[in-house]
């Protein structure tokens, strides 16, 4: 049985139990674990390294200056410039926000 988004995990626990190791016979525990597995596979925005060229293209696509782009990401314009020149690389929360902007647009982080 392949779960789909929107289905109730508690109803699916018995059918998908072989997908993951059950540490408890409690169906609530199993449902919580299943929900976690779904979240990490289906719901979360994946994070991948971004090249300077990709960051610049993303900013250009959104029609934002380095100053405006930086404000949306809560970083300095100088840091955006360094990312685009390859002097520094986005990490952590900045990289997550860039991934969200790439997938859903700049307004999603407004």
VMD Tcl script that builds the backbone (N, CA, C; Angstrom):
set m [mol new atoms 330]
animate dup $m
set s [atomselect $m all]
$s set {name element resname resid chain x y z} {
  {N N UNK 1 A 0.851 -1.176 0.000}
  {CA C UNK 1 A 0.000 0.000 0.000}
  {C C UNK 1 A 0.892 1.232 0.000}
  {N N UNK 2 A 0.668 2.138 -0.931}
  {CA C UNK 2 A 1.419 3.378 -0.995}
  {C C UNK 2 A 0.569 4.495 -0.438}
  {N N UNK 3 A 1.049 5.186 0.606}
  {CA C UNK 3 A 0.269 6.270 1.184}
  {C C UNK 3 A 0.247 7.473 0.261}
  {N N UNK 4 A -0.828 8.241 0.348}
  {CA C UNK 4 A -0.926 9.472 -0.411}
  {C C UNK 4 A -1.138 10.624 0.556}
  {N N UNK 5 A -0.793 11.814 0.108}
  {CA C UNK 5 A -0.961 12.983 0.950}
  {C C UNK 5 A -2.444 13.167 1.238}
  {N N UNK 6 A -2.767 13.438 2.474}
  {CA C UNK 6 A -4.147 13.655 2.867}
  {C C UNK 6 A -4.784 12.462 3.546}
  {N N UNK 7 A -4.193 11.282 3.371}
  {CA C UNK 7 A -4.736 10.118 4.049}
  {C C UNK 7 A -4.367 10.157 5.521}
  {N N UNK 8 A -5.213 9.566 6.328}
  {CA C UNK 8 A -4.973 9.527 7.765}
  {C C UNK 8 A -3.938 8.453 8.069}
  {N N UNK 9 A -2.779 8.822 8.606}
  {CA C UNK 9 A -1.729 7.842 8.880}
  {C C UNK 9 A -2.161 6.732 9.829}
  {N N UNK 10 A -3.053 7.032 10.771}
  {CA C UNK 10 A -3.469 5.995 11.714}
  {C C UNK 10 A -4.138 4.843 10.982}
  {N N UNK 11 A -4.911 5.135 9.956}
  {CA C UNK 11 A -5.577 4.088 9.182}
  {C C UNK 11 A -4.589 3.282 8.349}
  {N N UNK 12 A -3.452 3.859 8.061}
  {CA C UNK 12 A -2.484 3.194 7.190}
  {C C UNK 12 A -1.404 2.415 7.926}
  {N N UNK 13 A -1.328 2.576 9.226}
  {CA C UNK 13 A -0.223 1.997 9.994}
  {C C UNK 13 A -0.052 0.515 9.729}
  {N N UNK 14 A -1.120 -0.240 9.814}
  {CA C UNK 14 A -0.997 -1.690 9.624}
  {C C UNK 14 A -0.500 -2.047 8.230}
  {N N UNK 15 A -0.936 -1.315 7.213}
  {CA C UNK 15 A -0.534 -1.623 5.848}
  {C C UNK 15 A 0.891 -1.238 5.519}
  {N N UNK 16 A 1.427 -0.241 6.213}
  {CA C UNK 16 A 2.767 0.223 5.881}
  {C C UNK 16 A 3.789 -0.107 6.957}
  {N N UNK 17 A 3.389 -0.844 7.964}
  {CA C UNK 17 A 4.310 -1.177 9.050}
  {C C UNK 17 A 5.634 -1.757 8.552}
  {N N UNK 18 A 5.646 -2.559 7.500}
  {CA C UNK 18 A 6.939 -3.068 7.026}
  {C C UNK 18 A 7.893 -1.993 6.515}
  {N N UNK 19 A 7.416 -0.779 6.231}
  {CA C UNK 19 A 8.271 0.286 5.731}
  {C C UNK 19 A 9.252 0.778 6.763}
  {N N UNK 20 A 8.937 0.643 8.009}
  {CA C UNK 20 A 9.809 1.159 9.044}
  {C C UNK 20 A 9.761 0.259 10.261}
  {N N UNK 21 A 10.795 0.355 11.053}
  {CA C UNK 21 A 10.913 -0.472 12.249}
  {C C UNK 21 A 9.975 0.037 13.329}
  {N N UNK 22 A 9.075 -0.826 13.781}
  {CA C UNK 22 A 8.184 -0.450 14.872}
  {C C UNK 22 A 8.878 -0.735 16.187}
  {N N UNK 23 A 8.931 0.264 17.060}
  {CA C UNK 23 A 9.552 0.075 18.363}
  {C C UNK 23 A 8.507 -0.110 19.444}
  {N N UNK 24 A 7.261 -0.089 19.028}
  {CA C UNK 24 A 6.173 -0.205 19.981}
  {C C UNK 24 A 4.983 -0.818 19.268}
  {N N UNK 25 A 4.155 -1.512 20.020}
  {CA C UNK 25 A 2.924 -2.044 19.449}
  {C C UNK 25 A 1.800 -1.021 19.499}
  {N N UNK 26 A 2.074 0.127 20.050}
  {CA C UNK 26 A 1.081 1.189 20.175}
  {C C UNK 26 A 0.827 1.811 18.800}
  {N N UNK 27 A -0.415 1.738 18.289}
  {CA C UNK 27 A -0.686 2.292 16.956}
  {C C UNK 27 A -0.499 3.806 16.887}
  {N N UNK 28 A -0.672 4.509 18.007}
  {CA C UNK 28 A -0.461 5.953 18.004}
  {C C UNK 28 A 1.010 6.267 17.772}
  {N N UNK 29 A 1.887 5.527 18.443}
  {CA C UNK 29 A 3.326 5.702 18.253}
  {C C UNK 29 A 3.694 5.428 16.799}
  {N N UNK 30 A 3.145 4.373 16.261}
  {CA C UNK 30 A 3.435 4.021 14.872}
  {C C UNK 30 A 2.932 5.109 13.925}
  {N N UNK 31 A 1.764 5.662 14.211}
  {CA C UNK 31 A 1.213 6.721 13.364}
  {C C UNK 31 A 2.080 7.977 13.415}
  {N N UNK 32 A 2.562 8.298 14.589}
  {CA C UNK 32 A 3.433 9.473 14.727}
  {C C UNK 32 A 4.716 9.268 13.936}
  {N N UNK 33 A 5.282 8.087 14.047}
  {CA C UNK 33 A 6.509 7.796 13.300}
  {C C UNK 33 A 6.251 7.856 11.796}
  {N N UNK 34 A 5.119 7.322 11.361}
  {CA C UNK 34 A 4.763 7.356 9.950}
  {C C UNK 34 A 4.594 8.798 9.474}
  {N N UNK 35 A 3.932 9.619 10.281}
  {CA C UNK 35 A 3.740 11.016 9.936}
  {C C UNK 35 A 5.091 11.718 9.783}
  {N N UNK 36 A 6.030 11.376 10.658}
  {CA C UNK 36 A 7.381 11.927 10.564}
  {C C UNK 36 A 8.040 11.500 9.248}
  {N N UNK 37 A 7.923 10.226 8.919}
  {CA C UNK 37 A 8.511 9.718 7.672}
  {C C UNK 37 A 7.915 10.442 6.473}
  {N N UNK 38 A 6.609 10.648 6.454}
  {CA C UNK 38 A 5.971 11.364 5.346}
  {C C UNK 38 A 6.489 12.779 5.257}
  {N N UNK 39 A 6.572 13.429 6.407}
  {CA C UNK 39 A 7.018 14.815 6.417}
  {C C UNK 39 A 8.402 14.977 5.828}
  {N N UNK 40 A 9.294 14.088 6.168}
  {CA C UNK 40 A 10.656 14.217 5.670}
  {C C UNK 40 A 10.766 13.833 4.208}
  {N N UNK 41 A 9.850 13.061 3.693}
  {CA C UNK 41 A 9.923 12.643 2.293}
  {C C UNK 41 A 9.029 13.445 1.374}
  {N N UNK 42 A 7.846 13.854 1.848}
  {CA C UNK 42 A 6.864 14.442 0.951}
  {C C UNK 42 A 6.612 15.928 1.160}
  {N N UNK 43 A 6.773 16.416 2.373}
  {CA C UNK 43 A 6.314 17.770 2.669}
  {C C UNK 43 A 7.424 18.802 2.761}
  {N N UNK 44 A 8.579 18.422 3.208}
  {CA C UNK 44 A 9.641 19.391 3.420}
  {C C UNK 44 A 10.328 19.761 2.116}
  {N N UNK 45 A 10.672 21.022 1.993}
  {CA C UNK 45 A 11.416 21.482 0.832}
  {C C UNK 45 A 12.834 20.942 0.914}
  {N N UNK 46 A 13.271 20.293 -0.141}
  {CA C UNK 46 A 14.621 19.745 -0.128}
  {C C UNK 46 A 15.627 20.888 -0.237}
  {N N UNK 47 A 16.784 20.646 0.336}
  {CA C UNK 47 A 17.841 21.659 0.335}
  {C C UNK 47 A 19.025 21.125 -0.459}
  {N N UNK 48 A 19.443 21.901 -1.439}
  {CA C UNK 48 A 20.611 21.546 -2.233}
  {C C UNK 48 A 21.535 22.750 -2.301}
  {N N UNK 49 A 22.818 22.490 -2.444}
  {CA C UNK 49 A 23.774 23.583 -2.571}
  {C C UNK 49 A 23.421 24.420 -3.786}
  {N N UNK 50 A 23.708 25.708 -3.696}
  {CA C UNK 50 A 23.426 26.624 -4.806}
  {C C UNK 50 A 24.711 27.261 -5.287}
  {N N UNK 51 A 24.878 27.259 -6.571}
  {CA C UNK 51 A 26.042 27.898 -7.176}
  {C C UNK 51 A 25.821 29.405 -7.229}
  {N N UNK 52 A 26.902 30.171 -7.344}
  {CA C UNK 52 A 26.745 31.621 -7.485}
  {C C UNK 52 A 25.849 31.992 -8.677}
  {N N UNK 53 A 26.018 31.286 -9.770}
  {CA C UNK 53 A 25.222 31.551 -10.975}
  {C C UNK 53 A 23.735 31.286 -10.707}
  {N N UNK 54 A 23.448 30.240 -9.971}
  {CA C UNK 54 A 22.062 29.889 -9.662}
  {C C UNK 54 A 21.424 30.924 -8.739}
  {N N UNK 55 A 22.188 31.419 -7.772}
  {CA C UNK 55 A 21.671 32.440 -6.853}
  {C C UNK 55 A 21.355 33.717 -7.629}
  {N N UNK 56 A 22.257 34.112 -8.516}
  {CA C UNK 56 A 22.042 35.316 -9.330}
  {C C UNK 56 A 20.825 35.139 -10.229}
  {N N UNK 57 A 20.699 33.977 -10.850}
  {CA C UNK 57 A 19.555 33.712 -11.723}
  {C C UNK 57 A 18.242 33.734 -10.938}
  {N N UNK 58 A 18.271 33.213 -9.725}
  {CA C UNK 58 A 17.095 33.207 -8.868}
  {C C UNK 58 A 16.688 34.646 -8.508}
  {N N UNK 59 A 17.656 35.454 -8.142}
  {CA C UNK 59 A 17.377 36.850 -7.812}
  {C C UNK 59 A 16.853 37.596 -9.031}
  {N N UNK 60 A 17.472 37.374 -10.181}
  {CA C UNK 60 A 17.016 38.011 -11.422}
  {C C UNK 60 A 15.596 37.566 -11.782}
  {N N UNK 61 A 15.307 36.287 -11.611}
  {CA C UNK 61 A 13.968 35.765 -11.894}
  {C C UNK 61 A 12.912 36.481 -11.057}
  {N N UNK 62 A 13.276 36.789 -9.811}
  {CA C UNK 62 A 12.340 37.448 -8.906}
  {C C UNK 62 A 12.306 38.958 -9.113}
  {N N UNK 63 A 13.203 39.470 -9.949}
  {CA C UNK 63 A 13.221 40.903 -10.254}
  {C C UNK 63 A 13.611 41.768 -9.067}
  {N N UNK 64 A 14.504 41.246 -8.238}
  {CA C UNK 64 A 14.895 41.963 -7.018}
  {C C UNK 64 A 16.345 42.416 -7.108}
  {N N UNK 65 A 16.608 43.587 -6.541}
  {CA C UNK 65 A 17.990 44.044 -6.408}
  {C C UNK 65 A 18.647 43.224 -5.292}
  {N N UNK 66 A 19.969 43.340 -5.188}
  {CA C UNK 66 A 20.647 42.633 -4.096}
  {C C UNK 66 A 20.151 43.131 -2.746}
  {N N UNK 67 A 19.864 44.410 -2.639}
  {CA C UNK 67 A 19.396 44.980 -1.378}
  {C C UNK 67 A 18.020 44.430 -0.996}
  {N N UNK 68 A 17.114 44.382 -1.943}
  {CA C UNK 68 A 15.764 43.873 -1.674}
  {C C UNK 68 A 15.817 42.376 -1.391}
  {N N UNK 69 A 16.568 41.650 -2.187}
  {CA C UNK 69 A 16.710 40.200 -1.996}
  {C C UNK 69 A 17.267 39.911 -0.603}
  {N N UNK 70 A 18.273 40.674 -0.207}
  {CA C UNK 70 A 18.878 40.508 1.114}
  {C C UNK 70 A 17.857 40.762 2.224}
  {N N UNK 71 A 17.030 41.785 2.046}
  {CA C UNK 71 A 16.021 42.099 3.065}
  {C C UNK 71 A 15.043 40.940 3.242}
  {N N UNK 72 A 14.617 40.334 2.154}
  {CA C UNK 72 A 13.706 39.190 2.235}
  {C C UNK 72 A 14.350 38.016 2.965}
  {N N UNK 73 A 15.650 37.827 2.768}
  {CA C UNK 73 A 16.355 36.683 3.365}
  {C C UNK 73 A 16.948 37.012 4.740}
  {N N UNK 74 A 16.789 38.268 5.173}
  {CA C UNK 74 A 17.322 38.731 6.453}
  {C C UNK 74 A 18.846 38.574 6.547}
  {N N UNK 75 A 19.503 38.950 5.448}
  {CA C UNK 75 A 20.967 38.973 5.402}
  {C C UNK 75 A 21.379 40.339 4.858}
  {N N UNK 76 A 22.668 40.617 4.826}
  {CA C UNK 76 A 23.134 41.903 4.300}
  {C C UNK 76 A 23.275 41.848 2.785}
  {N N UNK 77 A 23.134 42.999 2.124}
  {CA C UNK 77 A 23.379 43.029 0.680}
  {C C UNK 77 A 24.802 42.582 0.330}
  {N N UNK 78 A 25.742 42.877 1.208}
  {CA C UNK 78 A 27.122 42.453 0.997}
  {C C UNK 78 A 27.231 40.927 0.933}
  {N N UNK 79 A 26.467 40.239 1.780}
  {CA C UNK 79 A 26.511 38.775 1.775}
  {C C UNK 79 A 25.922 38.215 0.480}
  {N N UNK 80 A 24.822 38.807 0.010}
  {CA C UNK 80 A 24.244 38.363 -1.267}
  {C C UNK 80 A 25.265 38.551 -2.377}
  {N N UNK 81 A 25.951 39.667 -2.371}
  {CA C UNK 81 A 26.986 39.931 -3.370}
  {C C UNK 81 A 28.097 38.877 -3.303}
  {N N UNK 82 A 28.520 38.536 -2.104}
  {CA C UNK 82 A 29.567 37.517 -1.935}
  {C C UNK 82 A 29.090 36.144 -2.393}
  {N N UNK 83 A 27.808 35.820 -2.162}
  {CA C UNK 83 A 27.266 34.547 -2.666}
  {C C UNK 83 A 27.342 34.518 -4.187}
  {N N UNK 84 A 26.956 35.631 -4.801}
  {CA C UNK 84 A 26.907 35.692 -6.262}
  {C C UNK 84 A 28.296 35.697 -6.889}
  {N N UNK 85 A 29.300 36.126 -6.151}
  {CA C UNK 85 A 30.685 36.098 -6.648}
  {C C UNK 85 A 31.401 34.800 -6.265}
  {N N UNK 86 A 30.768 33.985 -5.438}
  {CA C UNK 86 A 31.364 32.721 -5.022}
  {C C UNK 86 A 32.360 32.855 -3.886}
  {N N UNK 87 A 32.401 34.010 -3.238}
  {CA C UNK 87 A 33.322 34.213 -2.121}
  {C C UNK 87 A 32.825 33.536 -0.849}
  {N N UNK 88 A 31.521 33.440 -0.724}
  {CA C UNK 88 A 30.888 32.737 0.397}
  {C C UNK 88 A 29.772 31.880 -0.167}
  {N N UNK 89 A 29.312 30.932 0.647}
  {CA C UNK 89 A 28.244 30.030 0.218}
  {C C UNK 89 A 27.139 30.022 1.268}
  {N N UNK 90 A 25.880 30.104 0.826}
  {CA C UNK 90 A 24.785 30.099 1.802}
  {C C UNK 90 A 24.728 28.771 2.550}
  {N N UNK 91 A 24.410 28.863 3.830}
  {CA C UNK 91 A 24.314 27.674 4.673}
  {C C UNK 91 A 23.114 27.819 5.601}
  {N N UNK 92 A 22.719 26.738 6.215}
  {CA C UNK 92 A 21.694 26.754 7.244}
  {C C UNK 92 A 20.395 27.387 6.796}
  {N N UNK 93 A 19.899 28.312 7.620}
  {CA C UNK 93 A 18.605 28.940 7.365}
  {C C UNK 93 A 18.599 29.709 6.039}
  {N N UNK 94 A 19.719 30.331 5.691}
  {CA C UNK 94 A 19.779 31.073 4.425}
  {C C UNK 94 A 19.597 30.145 3.237}
  {N N UNK 95 A 20.233 28.996 3.290}
  {CA C UNK 95 A 20.107 28.031 2.201}
  {C C UNK 95 A 18.680 27.484 2.126}
  {N N UNK 96 A 18.060 27.259 3.270}
  {CA C UNK 96 A 16.673 26.801 3.309}
  {C C UNK 96 A 15.750 27.847 2.683}
  {N N UNK 97 A 15.956 29.121 3.048}
  {CA C UNK 97 A 15.128 30.183 2.481}
  {C C UNK 97 A 15.336 30.304 0.970}
  {N N UNK 98 A 16.570 30.188 0.520}
  {CA C UNK 98 A 16.833 30.223 -0.926}
  {C C UNK 98 A 16.128 29.078 -1.634}
  {N N UNK 99 A 16.118 27.901 -1.017}
  {CA C UNK 99 A 15.429 26.750 -1.609}
  {C C UNK 99 A 13.925 26.995 -1.698}
  {N N UNK 100 A 13.364 27.608 -0.661}
  {CA C UNK 100 A 11.932 27.946 -0.682}
  {C C UNK 100 A 11.629 28.971 -1.768}
  {N N UNK 101 A 12.480 29.978 -1.881}
  {CA C UNK 101 A 12.293 30.997 -2.914}
  {C C UNK 101 A 12.385 30.356 -4.297}
  {N N UNK 102 A 13.325 29.457 -4.475}
  {CA C UNK 102 A 13.477 28.797 -5.773}
  {C C UNK 102 A 12.217 28.018 -6.128}
  {N N UNK 103 A 11.643 27.351 -5.148}
  {CA C UNK 103 A 10.492 26.495 -5.413}
  {C C UNK 103 A 9.174 27.266 -5.498}
  {N N UNK 104 A 9.006 28.293 -4.618}
  {CA C UNK 104 A 7.690 28.924 -4.491}
  {C C UNK 104 A 7.661 30.427 -4.720}
  {N N UNK 105 A 8.812 31.037 -4.911}
  {CA C UNK 105 A 8.841 32.476 -5.156}
  {C C UNK 105 A 9.207 33.278 -3.925}
  {N N UNK 106 A 9.599 34.510 -4.158}
  {CA C UNK 106 A 10.091 35.386 -3.096}
  {C C UNK 106 A 8.998 35.738 -2.069}
  {N N UNK 107 A 7.752 35.810 -2.520}
  {CA C UNK 107 A 6.665 36.194 -1.624}
  {C C UNK 107 A 6.479 35.204 -0.482}
  {N N UNK 108 A 6.907 33.960 -0.659}
  {CA C UNK 108 A 6.709 32.949 0.372}
  {C C UNK 108 A 7.524 33.246 1.629}
  {N N UNK 109 A 8.583 34.025 1.495}
  {CA C UNK 109 A 9.398 34.364 2.667}
  {C C UNK 109 A 9.147 35.792 3.147}
  {N N UNK 110 A 8.156 36.438 2.580}
  {CA C UNK 110 A 7.839 37.823 2.977}
  {C C UNK 110 A 7.207 37.871 4.347}
}
mol reanalyze $m
mol bondsrecalc $m
mol representation Tube
mol addrep $m
